[in-house]
Amino acid sequence: MDTVEISDDVIRLGQFLKLANLAESGAQARDLVADGEVSVNGEVDTRRGRQLHRGDVVEVDAPTGRRGATVG
């Protein structure tokens, strides 16, 4: 699993999905979150605006398998 560095102390889930290349666009990030296909630290989260902190693990259920990244 890759670690994706952020410049601030926190980042919103929707932004992180794009930054980590787990979503191709903001619209896709919104759909993934709304459909319950995104988990943070092992728990499904449907809040696109959730604030992530360093060390949080984000995973996405994709058609090609589960992919993820750690906030760094």
DSSP file (Angstrom, degrees, kcal/mol; ACC not computed):
  #  RESIDUE AA STRUCTURE BP1 BP2  ACC     N-H-->O    O-->H-N    N-H-->O    O-->H-N    TCO  KAPPA ALPHA  PHI   PSI    X-CA   Y-CA   Z-CA
    1    1 A M              0   0    0      0, 0.0    68,-0.2     0, 0.0     2,-0.1   0.000 360.0 360.0 360.0 133.6    0.0    0.0    0.0
    2    2 A D  E     -a   69   0A   0     66,-0.8    68,-2.9    18,-0.1     2,-0.5  -0.439 360.0-135.6 -79.2 151.9    1.4    3.4   -1.0
    3    3 A T  E     -a   70   0A   0     66,-0.2     2,-0.6    -2,-0.1    68,-0.2  -0.952  17.2-157.7-105.3 125.4    1.8    6.3    1.4
    4    4 A V  E     -a   71   0A   0     66,-3.0    68,-3.0    -2,-0.5     2,-0.2  -0.914  13.0-137.3-108.4 117.3    0.6    9.6   -0.1
    5    5 A E        -     0   0    0     -2,-0.6     2,-0.3    67,-0.3    66,-0.0  -0.468  15.8-159.8 -75.3 141.0    2.1   12.7    1.5
    6    6 A I        -     0   0    0     -2,-0.2     5,-0.1     2,-0.2    48,-0.0  -0.874  16.7-141.0-117.5 155.1   -0.1   15.7    2.2
    7    7 A S  S    S+     0   0    0     -2,-0.3     2,-0.1     3,-0.1    -1,-0.1   0.758  83.0  48.7 -88.6 -25.4    1.0   19.3    2.8
    8    8 A D  S    S-     0   0    0      2,-0.2    -2,-0.2     1,-0.1     3,-0.0  -0.418  93.8-103.2-103.1-177.8   -1.4   20.2    5.6
    9    9 A D  S    S+     0   0    0     -2,-0.1    45,-0.6     1,-0.1     2,-0.3   0.789 102.7  23.7 -76.2 -28.1   -2.3   18.4    8.8
   10   10 A V  E     -E   53   0B   0     43,-0.1     2,-0.3    41,-0.0    -2,-0.2  -0.918  60.6-170.0-135.6 160.4   -5.6   17.2    7.4
   11   11 A I  E     -E   52   0B   0     41,-1.5    41,-3.4    -2,-0.3     2,-0.1  -0.985  30.5-109.6-147.3 146.2   -7.2   16.5    4.0
   12   12 A R  E  >  -E   51   0B   0     -2,-0.3     4,-2.5    39,-0.2    39,-0.2  -0.480  28.5-118.9 -77.6 149.5  -10.8   15.7    3.1
   13   13 A L  H  > S+     0   0    0     37,-2.1     4,-2.3     1,-0.2    36,-0.2   0.896 112.2  51.6 -55.5 -47.2  -11.7   12.2    1.9
   14   14 A G  H  > S+     0   0    0     34,-2.5     4,-1.2     1,-0.2    -1,-0.2   0.889 112.0  47.0 -59.5 -40.5  -12.8   13.3   -1.5
   15   15 A Q  H  > S+     0   0    0     33,-0.3     4,-2.6    -3,-0.2    -1,-0.2   0.898 110.9  51.8 -67.5 -40.6   -9.6   15.2   -2.1
   16   16 A F  H  X S+     0   0    0     -4,-2.5     4,-2.8     1,-0.2     6,-0.3   0.882 102.7  58.7 -65.9 -37.7   -7.5   12.4   -0.9
   17   17 A L  H  <>S+     0   0    0     -4,-2.3     5,-2.6     1,-0.2     6,-1.5   0.904 112.1  41.1 -57.9 -40.9   -9.2    9.9   -3.2
   18   18 A K  H ><5S+     0   0    0     -4,-1.2     3,-1.5     4,-0.2    -2,-0.2   0.925 114.2  51.4 -72.0 -44.7   -8.1   12.0   -6.2
   19   19 A L  H 3<5S+     0   0    0     -4,-2.6    -2,-0.2     1,-0.3    -1,-0.2   0.879 112.5  46.1 -60.0 -39.4   -4.6   12.8   -4.8
   20   20 A A  T 3<5S-     0   0    0     -4,-2.8    -1,-0.3    -5,-0.2    -2,-0.2   0.367 113.2-118.5 -85.6   5.0   -3.9    9.1   -4.3
   21   21 A N  T < 5S+     0   0    0     -3,-1.5    -3,-0.2     2,-0.2    -2,-0.1   0.815  80.5 124.7  58.8  32.9   -5.3    8.2   -7.7
   22   22 A L  S   <S+     0   0    0     -5,-2.6     2,-0.3    -6,-0.3    -4,-0.2   0.570  77.9  32.2 -91.4 -13.5   -8.0    6.0   -6.1
   23   23 A A  S    S-     0   0    0     -6,-1.5    -1,-0.2    -7,-0.1    -2,-0.2  -0.993  70.7-145.7-140.1 142.7  -10.6    8.1   -8.1
   24   24 A E  S    S+     0   0    0     -2,-0.3     2,-0.3    -3,-0.1    -1,-0.1   0.754  80.8   4.0 -79.8 -24.3  -10.2    9.7  -11.5
   25   25 A S  S  > S-     0   0    0      1,-0.1     4,-2.3    -4,-0.0     5,-0.1  -0.935  76.4-100.1-151.8 170.4  -12.3   12.7  -10.7
   26   26 A G  H  > S+     0   0    0     -2,-0.3     4,-2.4     2,-0.2     5,-0.1   0.864 121.8  54.2 -63.6 -35.9  -14.3   14.5   -8.0
   27   27 A A  H  > S+     0   0    0      2,-0.2     4,-2.2     1,-0.2    -1,-0.2   0.908 109.3  46.8 -66.1 -41.4  -17.5   13.0   -9.5
   28   28 A Q  H  > S+     0   0    0      2,-0.2     4,-2.7     1,-0.2    -2,-0.2   0.903 111.2  52.0 -67.2 -39.5  -16.1    9.5   -9.3
   29   29 A A  H  X S+     0   0    0     -4,-2.3     4,-2.3     2,-0.2     5,-0.2   0.925 109.6  50.2 -60.3 -44.4  -14.9   10.1   -5.7
   30   30 A R  H  X S+     0   0    0     -4,-2.4     4,-2.7     1,-0.2    -2,-0.2   0.919 112.3  46.8 -59.4 -45.3  -18.4   11.3   -4.8
   31   31 A D  H  X S+     0   0    0     -4,-2.2     4,-2.2     2,-0.2    -2,-0.2   0.909 110.7  51.3 -65.9 -42.9  -20.0    8.2   -6.3
   32   32 A L  H  <>S+     0   0    0     -4,-2.7     5,-2.5     2,-0.2     6,-0.4   0.925 114.5  43.5 -59.6 -45.1  -17.5    5.8   -4.6
   33   33 A V  H ><5S+     0   0    0     -4,-2.3     3,-1.6     1,-0.2     5,-0.3   0.936 114.1  49.6 -66.8 -46.8  -18.2    7.4   -1.2
   34   34 A A  H 3<5S+     0   0    0     -4,-2.7    -1,-0.2     1,-0.3    -2,-0.2   0.825 108.5  54.0 -63.0 -31.8  -21.9    7.6   -1.7
   35   35 A D  T 3<5S-     0   0    0     -4,-2.2    -1,-0.3    -5,-0.2    -2,-0.2   0.431 115.1-115.3 -83.5   1.2  -22.1    3.9   -2.8
   36   36 A G  T < 5S+     0   0    0     -3,-1.6    -3,-0.2    -4,-0.2    -2,-0.1   0.781  78.5 127.4  73.1  26.8  -20.3    2.8    0.4
   37   37 A E      < +     0   0    0     -5,-2.5    24,-2.5    -6,-0.2     2,-0.4   0.343  52.2  79.1 -97.6   6.3  -17.2    1.5   -1.5
   38   38 A V  E     -B   60   0A   0     -6,-0.4     7,-2.2    -5,-0.3     2,-0.4  -0.949  57.1-171.8-118.6 133.0  -14.7    3.5    0.5
   39   39 A S  E     -BC  59  44A   0     20,-2.7    20,-2.6    -2,-0.4     2,-0.5  -0.954   9.9-156.8-122.9 146.2  -13.4    2.5    4.0
   40   40 A V  E >  S-BC  58  43A   0      3,-2.9     3,-1.6    -2,-0.4    18,-0.2  -0.984  82.6 -13.9-120.8 121.2  -11.3    4.5    6.4
   41   41 A N  T 3  S-     0   0    0     16,-3.3    -1,-0.1    -2,-0.5    17,-0.1   0.863 132.7 -50.6  53.7  38.8   -9.3    2.6    8.9
   42   42 A G  T 3  S+     0   0    0     15,-0.4     2,-0.4     1,-0.2    -1,-0.3   0.418 118.9 102.8  86.0  -1.1  -11.4   -0.5    8.1
   43   43 A E  E <  S-C   40   0A   0     -3,-1.6    -3,-2.9     2,-0.0    -1,-0.2  -0.959  75.3-115.0-119.4 133.0  -14.8    1.1    8.5
   44   44 A V  E     -C   39   0A   0     -2,-0.4     2,-0.4    -5,-0.3    -5,-0.3  -0.391  33.9-168.1 -61.8 134.8  -17.0    2.2    5.6
   45   45 A D        -     0   0    0     -7,-2.2    -7,-0.3    -2,-0.1    -9,-0.1  -0.994  20.0-174.7-131.1 128.2  -17.5    6.0    5.5
   46   46 A T        +     0   0    0     -2,-0.4     2,-0.8   -10,-0.1     3,-0.1   0.114  56.9 103.4-106.9  19.8  -20.1    7.8    3.4
   47   47 A R    >   -     0   0    0      1,-0.2     3,-1.7   -14,-0.0   -34,-0.2  -0.878  48.6-170.6-106.1 105.3  -18.9   11.3    4.2
   48   48 A R  T 3  S+     0   0    0     -2,-0.8   -34,-2.5     1,-0.3   -33,-0.3   0.789  87.9  55.2 -63.2 -26.9  -16.9   12.8    1.4
   49   49 A G  T 3  S+     0   0    0    -36,-0.2    -1,-0.3   -37,-0.2    -2,-0.0   0.356  75.8 134.7 -89.4   5.9  -15.9   15.7    3.6
   50   50 A R    <   -     0   0    0     -3,-1.7   -37,-2.1   -38,-0.1     2,-0.5  -0.294  58.0-123.0 -56.6 135.8  -14.5   13.5    6.4
   51   51 A Q  E     -E   12   0B   0    -39,-0.2     2,-0.3   -38,-0.1   -39,-0.2  -0.712  25.0-156.7 -87.0 128.7  -11.2   14.9    7.5
   52   52 A L  E     -E   11   0B   0    -41,-3.4   -41,-1.5    -2,-0.5     2,-0.3  -0.779   4.7-159.8-103.7 148.1   -8.3   12.5    7.3
   53   53 A H  E >   -E   10   0B   0     -2,-0.3     3,-2.2   -43,-0.2    18,-0.3  -0.807  39.3 -71.8-121.1 163.5   -5.1   12.7    9.3
   54   54 A R  T 3  S+     0   0    0    -45,-0.6    18,-0.2    -2,-0.3     3,-0.1  -0.278 120.6  30.3 -54.5 136.6   -1.6   11.3    8.8
   55   55 A G  T 3  S+     0   0    0     16,-3.3    -1,-0.3     1,-0.4     2,-0.1   0.177  84.7 132.5  97.3 -16.4   -1.7    7.5    9.4
   56   56 A D    <   -     0   0    0     -3,-2.2    15,-2.8    15,-0.1     2,-0.5  -0.432  49.3-141.3 -67.5 142.7   -5.3    7.0    8.2
   57   57 A V  E     - D   0  70A   0     13,-0.2   -16,-3.3    -2,-0.1     2,-0.5  -0.935  15.0-166.7-110.8 123.2   -5.7    4.1    5.8
   58   58 A V  E     -BD  40  69A   0     11,-2.9    11,-2.4    -2,-0.5     2,-0.4  -0.931   6.7-177.3-113.1 129.6   -8.1    4.6    2.9
   59   59 A E  E     -BD  39  68A   0    -20,-2.6   -20,-2.7    -2,-0.5     2,-0.4  -0.963   8.9-159.6-128.4 146.1   -9.3    1.6    0.8
   60   60 A V  E     -BD  38  67A   0      7,-3.3     7,-2.4    -2,-0.4     2,-0.9  -0.983  18.4-134.2-126.0 132.6  -11.6    1.5   -2.2
   61   61 A D  E     + D   0  66A   0    -24,-2.5     5,-0.2    -2,-0.4     7,-0.0  -0.778  37.7 177.6 -83.0 107.3  -13.5   -1.5   -3.6
   62   62 A A  E >   - D   0  65A   0      3,-1.5     3,-2.1    -2,-0.9   -40,-0.0  -0.737  44.5-110.1-109.2 159.0  -12.8   -1.3   -7.3
   63   63 A P  T 3  S+     0   0    0      0, 0.0     3,-0.1     0, 0.0    -1,-0.1   0.805 121.7  51.6 -56.2 -28.4  -13.9   -3.7  -10.0
   64   64 A T  T 3  S-     0   0    0      1,-0.4     2,-0.2     3,-0.0    -3,-0.0   0.436 128.4 -80.5 -89.1   0.9  -10.2   -4.8  -10.4
   65   65 A G  E <   - D   0  62A   0     -3,-2.1    -3,-1.5     2,-0.0     2,-0.4  -0.664  66.7 -38.5 125.7 177.2   -9.9   -5.5   -6.6
   66   66 A R  E     - D   0  61A   0     -2,-0.2     2,-0.3    -5,-0.2    -5,-0.2  -0.612  56.2-178.4 -80.9 130.7   -9.3   -3.6   -3.4
   67   67 A R  E     + D   0  60A   0     -7,-2.4    -7,-3.3    -2,-0.4     2,-0.3  -0.906   5.8 167.7-125.1 155.2   -6.9   -0.7   -3.6
   68   68 A G  E     - D   0  59A   0     -2,-0.3   -66,-0.8    -9,-0.3     2,-0.3  -0.969  19.9-158.9-158.8 173.7   -5.7    1.6   -0.9
   69   69 A A  E     -aD   2  58A   0    -11,-2.4   -11,-2.9    -2,-0.3     2,-0.4  -0.980  19.7-127.7-156.2 153.8   -3.3    4.3    0.3
   70   70 A T  E     -aD   3  57A   0    -68,-2.9   -66,-3.0    -2,-0.3     2,-0.4  -0.869  27.9-117.8-105.7 139.1   -2.1    5.6    3.6
   71   71 A V  E      a    4   0A   0    -15,-2.8   -16,-3.3    -2,-0.4   -66,-0.2  -0.641 360.0 360.0 -75.7 125.6   -2.2    9.3    4.5
   72   72 A G              0   0    0    -68,-3.0   -67,-0.3    -2,-0.4    -1,-0.1   0.406 360.0 360.0-117.1 360.0    1.4   10.5    5.0
